[in-house]
Amino acid sequence: MKFSFGKTFLLGFGFFGVSVIWMVYNSFVPLFLANRFHLEPWLIGLFMTFDNIAALLIQPPVGAWSDRLRTPIGRRMPFILIGAPVGALAFGLIPLASALPLFVACTSTLLLSMAFWRTPVIALMPDITPSAYRSQANGIINFMGGVGAIIATLGGSVLYKMNQAYPFWLGSGLVVLAALLVFLLIKEPKTYETTTAERPNLIRSLREVIADRDKSALRILLAIFFWFVAYNAIEAFFTLYAQNHLGLPGEDGARLLGQLSLIFVLFALPAGYIGAQMGRRRTILTGILILSACMLLMFLIPPATLIIPLTPHLFGIGVVPVIGVILMVGGAAWALINVNSLPMVVDMTDNLRVGTYTGLYYLFSTLAAIAGPNINGWIIQLTGKNYSLVMIVGPIFMAIALVMMLGVRRGEARKAAG
């Protein structure tokens, strides 16, 4: 098995499709819930966690199932060919649903179908990529996902002004196109590792991870949980932090987040190569330290200083203030962490359990996506709506993730045979 940039780039279209769907969903579904169905904010918040709950319940067992499945078209492709079209159809119907029960039916179908095919499409990466190149490959895939996110936000906002359904139809079309490209141009390996032992099982694998004397796999999974809880402080509450702490309009907060996302996309590929050269563990530790420092700066520097503009209006990203530079550095740091973590997880097992361990990765990151908004939300609520505190809580969880990573001893790239 050889590393192919072209194949990995094509596989990235799968993650591209997933990212387009979720960015459009997260941007515009809350507007429908508030403006069309007049739901209270706490109900909207609860509604927006359903995707993470669906992912928690479905993605890990689907990953293990895909490890065991054997079909003429492969073990991952059936999930993609079923989940992507169903999800695309449900997604296209969301803006047309005028009654709340129909709206819930469409969104529920979308959540179930997307959870059904996300883990298999991500597990395809280590299936077709030698261990030594998995950080680079994950960088390519994250880059493609970021491009999808940018198209969904920049292009989607323009389309939404024209017709509220257009961003959803764009997402549906791109997801079908992405799935077709992956199916037609990516060929799964025809041979798999065989063993006389029992086939992969998520619960059994989790028990093995917990019982393992080395504890490296358990430590990195816990680190993933804690750094995603920390990052959630930026992602979930930043627009409210910008509005309440910095005194900026909400749209300016979203634009600043876009500056972080842009640098994350641009740094995704370099982050993979840095991980390959410097070592994944050292790269992740560096990212944790830098991102923690960025969050601390946003807590310690006075608001009046943070909003000082440093550049004129730049095409596509607007004015870059002091906090914008901090967020851009944070985006690069997040790429160092995020790009190299999945390859570490899957390289702690054999090829027979790649899908299972991919499922474990998403199990812990999804638990963090559910816990993070509640942890940070209650901290804000109990401190008199002091939104700046999320920027001190984040580094605390990052520090715990750092301690976990210091004990990781496995997961570096394996040398190619021969």
N, C-alpha and C positions, 0 to 999 in steps of 0.2 A: 504494500500500500504506500503510495507516494502522495506528498502534499501537492494539491493543485489550487493555485490562487483562483483560477477561473471557476472551478467547481464550487469552491467556498463562497465566492462572490454570488454565484447563482443560488446557492443554498440560502444566502443572506436575504434573498427575496421573500422567503417564508417568514422570517422575522420582520422584514419590512412590512409585509401585509398585516401581521399581528400588531405592530406598532401604530400603523395608520388607524386601524379599528379602535384601539384603546385611547389614542389621543383625541380622536373625534368624539368618542363616547364620553370621555371625562370632561371635554370642553363644553359640549352642547346638551347632553342629557340633563344636567342640573338645571339648565335654562328651561327646558320643557317641563320639568317637574315643578319649578317655581311659577312660571308664567302661564302654562297651559292648564296644569292640574292644581296649582295653588297649594302645594304641600308646605308644611312647616319646615324650617331649616333642619331640625333634628331628624325629621323623617327623610329629608334629602340626604343627610349624612349617612343614615343607616342604609338607605337604598344604594348609595355609592360604595358600600362595603360588600355588597352581595357578590360582586365579581371575585373578590378575594376569598370569600367563603366557598364559592363554587370551585375556585382553583384549589383550595385546600382539600376539599373532599374528593375531587376528581383527578387532578393532575398526577399526584404520586401513584395511585393504583394504575392509571393509564400508562405511565412510564414503565412500570413493572410488567404490565400486560404486553406492551409492545416488545419488551425483551423476549417474551415467551412465544410470541406469534410467529408463525411461518406461513407465508403465502407466496404465490408465483411472482408478485410484484414487490415483495419485501415485507419486512416486519413493521416499518414505520408508515409506508405509503397509504395503506388502507385508512388509517386514522386521518391523514391529511385529506384524502379524497372524499371522505364522508363529512368531516368537521368543517372544512373550509366552505363548501357550497351552502351547507345549511346555515352556517353563521352569516355568510354574505346575504342570503335571502332575508333572514330575520333582521339583520342590520339595516337593509334597505327599506324595510317596512316600519321601522321605529318612528320616523318623522310623520308617517301617514296615520298613525294610531291616534284617533281623536278621543277614545274612551280609555280611562285608566286601566281597566282589566286587560284590554287588548295591548296596551303599551307594556304592561308588566309581562304578558305572555311573550311578546316580541323580545324584550330585553332578557327574559329568563332563557329563552331558546338560544339567544346569542351567547349568554354566559356559559351555558352548558356545552354548546358546540365549540366555542373557543377553548375552553378548558380541555376538551376532548382531543384537540390536535396540537396544542402548544408544546407539550413535553416531547412527543414523538418528533416534531420538526426540529427542535433543539437537539435532541439526542442523535439526529442524523450527523451533526458536526463531528463528534468523536468517532462515529461509525466510519466516516470516509477520510478521517484525518489522523496521521501518525501522532503519537503522544508528543513528540518533540516540537510539533507545530501547532498545538491546540490553543496556545495563548494568542498566536498571530491570527489563527482562524476565528477565534472568539472576538478578536478585535474587529475583523472584517464584518462579522455578523452584527456586532453592536453598532458599527458604523452604518450599516444598512438600516438597522432599526432606527437609528437617530435620523437618518435621511427621511424615513417614513414619518417620524414624529414632526419634523420640520415642515414637510409637505402638508401634513394633516392640520397643523396649526396656522401656518402662513397662508397656504392655499385654501384651507377650510374656512378661515375667517372671511375671506373675500367671497367664497361661494355662499356662505351662510347669509350674507347681506343680499345676495341675489335671490336665493330661495333656500328656506331652512332644510329642505330635503337634499340639496345638492352635495353637501359634504358627506352625507351618509351613502349616497349613491356612488360617489367617488371612492369611498372606502370599500364598498361592496365590489365594485369593478376591479380595484387594485388587489383585493384579497383573492378573487378568482384567478386573476392573471398570475399572481405570485404562486398560487398552488399549482397551476398548470405548468409554469416554468420549472418548478421543483420536480414535478412528476415526470415531465418530458426530458429534462436535461440532466437530472441527477439519478444515477444508477446505484442502488444499494448493493453492498457486498453480497455475493451469492453464498458465501461460506461464513459460518459463525463458530465461535468457540463452543466446543461440546464438552460436556462433563457428565459423570455418572451421579453427581450430587443433585439435590433437589433444585428445581428451576427458581429463578429469582422471585422474591416476594418482598414487598415493601416493609411489612411489619417485621419479618424475619431479618431483613437487612438492617433495619433500625436497631433491632435487638443486638445484632452482631456488632454494629458500630458502638453501641453503649458498652457492650461487654469486652470489646477489644482492649487489650492491655496497653497498646500504644496510645490510644485516645486521640490520635491526630485527626481522624475523620470527625469524631464528635466535637473536637475543639473548633474545627473550621466551620462546622454547621452552626454551632453556637455563636461564633464570631459573625457569621452571615446574618443571623437573627439580630444581633445587637447593632451591627452597623446599618442595617436597614431601618431599624427603629430610629436611630440617630438621623439618618438621611431624611426620614419622613418629616422631621422637624422643619427641614427646609422645604421639601416638596409640598407637603399638605397645608402648611400654615404660613408660607412666605407672603402670599398676597395680603393676608390679614396682618402679618408683622409689618409689612410695608405701609399699610393703611393706618394702623394704630400706633406704631412705634416711630416710623419715619415720616408720617404725615403725607404720604403719597397717595394718589388715586389708585384704585385696584388694578386698573389696566397697566399702570407703570410697574406695579409689582410683577404682573405676568410677563411684561417685557423683560424685566431684569432676570426672571427665571429662564426666559428664552436665551439670554446671553450665556447663562450656565450651560444650557442644553447644547448650544452651538459649539462651545469649546469641548464639551464631552464628545460630541460627534467627531470633531476635528482631531481629537486626541485619542480616539478609540483604537485606531490602527497603530500609532506609535506606542500606546500602552501595551499592546500585545507583544511588540518587538522588544520593548524594555523588559517585560516579564521574562521573555526567552533569554535575553542576554544577562540580566542582573539576577534572575531567579524570581519565581512567582511570589514566594513568601516575603522576601525583602522588598519587592515592589509593592505588595499590598500593605506592608507595615509603613512604608514611606507615604503611601496614599492616606492611610489612617491619620498619621501625624499631621500632614499638610491640611487635610480637611478639618480636623479638630482645631487647628490654629485659625483657619478661616472663620469657623463658627464662633470661636472666642473673640476674634476681632470684631465681628458683627454685634457681639454682646457688649464689648468694652468701649468701642469707639462711639463718641456722642452722635446722635442722629444728624445733627447739623453738619457734621464733618462727613458722614457716610454719603450724604446726598450731594456733595460738591461735585459738579460736572468736571470731567477731565478731558473730554473730547467733544467736538461738535457733533451734530447729528450724522451718524454713519448709516449708509444704505443698508436696510434690512434689520439693524439692531438698535437704531436710535442713538441717543446720548448715553455715554458710558460714565457714570459717576464713580466715586471711590468704592462704593459697595459693589458696583458692577465688576470692577477689577477683582475684588475679593471673590465674588461668585465665579468668575471665569477661572481663577486659580483653583477654586473648589471643584469646578467641572472637570478640570484635568486630573485632580486628585481622585475624584470619584471614578474616572476612567481607569486609573491605575488599580483601584480596588476591584471594580465590577468586572472588568475584562478578564482578569486573571483568576478570579475565584472559582468559576465553574470548571475551567480546566483542572484546577487543583483537586476539586471534588471527584471528578470522573477518573482522574489518574490515581485515585486511591483504591480502585477496584479493577477487575478484569473486564474485558469487552463484553462478557456475557451479562454484566449487571450495569452497563452504562446507562440504560434508560431508567433503571431503578434508582441509581445514585443521582441522576438528573432530577428525578422525582423528589428525592430527599432534599436536594438543593432548593427546589421550588416549595417544598413543604415548609422549610424554615424561613425562607424569604416571604412567603405568603402569611405565615403566622405573624411575622413582624409587620406586614402591611395591615393586618387586622388589629394588632396590639398597639402599633405606633400612634394612629390617630386618637385612640382612646386615652393612652398614657399622656400624650402631649395636650390633648383637649382638657383632661381633668386638671392638669397642672395649671393651664391657663385659667380655667374656671375658678380653681381654688385660690388663685393669687390675684383675684380682682381683675381678670382679663389682662394680665401683664404678658403680652406676646413676646417680649424680648427674652423671656426666660427659656423659650424653646432653644435659643442659641447657647444656653449654658447646660441645658439638659442633654443636648446632642453630644457634646464632648464627653460627658459622663458615660454614655453608652458606648461611644467610640473607645474610651479607655478600657472598658470591659472587653470589647472586641480585640483590642491590642493585646491584653493579657492572654486571651484565648489563642491568638495567633502565635504568640511567643512559644507556646508549647507544641506547635504543629511541626512534625518531623518528616512527613511524607507529602506527596502531591506534586513534586517537581516533574518536569518533562522527562520521560524515559527515552533513552537513546534508541534510535531506529535499529532494528536487527539487520545484520549484514553490513 
